[in-house]
Amino acid sequence: MDSEKIVCPVDKTLNLINKKWSIQIIRDMFFGKKHFKEFKEDKPKLSNKVLSNCLKELEENGLIRKEVLNTTPVTTEYYLTEYGKSMNRIIYELAMFTLQNDDEHSYSDEVRDDLKNTFKEKLEIND
């Protein structure tokens, strides 16, 4: 037997996105957010330090890229890489899990369909 250690693929994926806000930041990028302050708009508990560290880790893991624009003042934008975009199905399935199983917030059929269609469109999910 080869002495190569086998790593569980689920563990490997979770290690890429193990910071508390990683999935939400990736989701936000699919929905068009790309500036530091935009990631904080609907997350009042997200501190600048935590966001900065999370963005840095996502960049180090190859899921996003940072682009510094030569503007006054200097502007920084964040974009999903192709690798990051490949997480679309994961985020979609997380949303669908809640839409199908959330008894606490019983979504009407119309709201459920609207949310499903929005996520399909933004995440570029083709069934």
C-alpha positions in Angstrom: 0.0 0.0 0.0 1.2 3.5 -0.9 2.1 5.6 2.1 0.2 8.6 0.6 -2.3 10.0 3.0 -5.9 10.0 1.6 -7.7 13.2 2.4 -11.5 13.2 2.5 -12.8 15.5 -0.3 -15.4 17.0 2.0 -12.7 17.9 4.5 -10.6 19.5 1.7 -13.5 21.6 0.5 -14.5 22.7 4.0 -10.9 23.7 4.7 -11.1 26.2 1.7 -14.1 27.9 3.2 -13.8 27.3 6.9 -13.9 30.9 8.0 -17.2 32.0 9.5 -18.2 34.5 6.7 -16.6 32.7 3.7 -19.7 31.2 2.2 -21.6 34.5 2.6 -18.8 36.5 1.0 -18.7 34.0 -2.0 -22.5 34.2 -2.3 -22.3 38.0 -2.2 -19.8 38.0 -5.1 -22.2 35.9 -7.2 -24.8 38.6 -6.5 -22.5 41.4 -7.7 -20.7 42.6 -4.6 -17.0 43.4 -5.1 -16.0 46.2 -2.8 -14.9 45.8 0.9 -17.7 47.9 2.3 -20.4 46.1 0.2 -19.6 42.8 2.0 -20.4 44.5 5.3 -23.7 46.1 4.3 -26.0 43.4 5.6 -23.6 41.9 8.2 -23.3 44.3 11.1 -21.4 41.8 13.2 -18.7 41.4 10.6 -15.7 43.4 11.7 -13.2 45.0 9.3 -10.4 42.8 10.6 -12.4 39.5 10.2 -13.5 40.5 6.7 -10.0 41.4 5.7 -8.6 38.1 7.0 -11.4 36.2 5.3 -10.8 37.9 1.9 -7.1 37.2 2.3 -7.7 33.5 2.9 -10.1 33.2 0.1 -7.5 34.8 -2.2 -4.8 32.5 -0.9 -7.0 29.5 -1.5 -7.5 30.7 -5.1 -11.3 31.3 -4.8 -11.1 35.0 -5.4 -8.7 37.5 -6.9 -8.0 41.0 -5.7 -7.6 43.9 -8.1 -6.2 47.2 -7.0 -7.3 50.0 -9.3 -5.1 53.1 -9.9 -7.8 55.6 -8.9 -7.9 58.4 -6.4 -8.5 57.2 -3.8 -7.1 53.7 -4.6 -10.0 51.3 -5.1 -9.8 47.6 -4.4 -12.2 45.1 -6.1 -12.7 41.4 -5.5 -13.7 38.9 -8.1 -14.4 35.2 -8.1 -11.9 33.1 -10.0 -13.1 30.2 -12.2 -12.3 28.0 -9.2 -14.4 30.2 -6.9 -17.3 30.2 -9.5 -17.2 26.4 -9.4 -18.7 26.7 -5.9 -22.0 27.8 -7.4 -23.6 24.4 -7.0 -22.6 24.2 -3.4 -24.2 27.5 -2.5 -27.3 26.7 -4.6 -27.8 23.4 -2.7 -27.4 25.2 0.6 -30.1 27.6 -0.4 -32.4 24.8 -1.6 -31.9 22.8 1.6 -33.3 25.7 3.6 -36.1 26.4 1.1 -37.2 22.7 1.3 -36.7 22.1 5.0 -37.2 25.4 6.9 -40.2 24.8 9.1 -39.6 28.0 11.1 -40.1 30.3 8.1 -42.7 28.7 6.0 -42.1 30.2 2.6 -45.1 30.6 0.4 -44.8 28.7 -2.9 -44.5 32.0 -4.7 -41.6 33.2 -2.5 -39.9 29.8 -2.7 -40.1 29.9 -6.5 -38.8 33.5 -6.7 -35.9 32.7 -4.4 -35.1 29.5 -6.3 -35.2 31.3 -9.6 -33.0 34.2 -8.3 -30.4 31.8 -7.0 -30.5 29.8 -10.3 -29.9 32.9 -12.3 -27.2 34.5 -10.1 -25.3 31.3 -9.6 -25.7 30.3 -13.2 -27.3 26.9 -12.4 -28.5 25.0 -15.4 -30.6 21.9 -14.6 
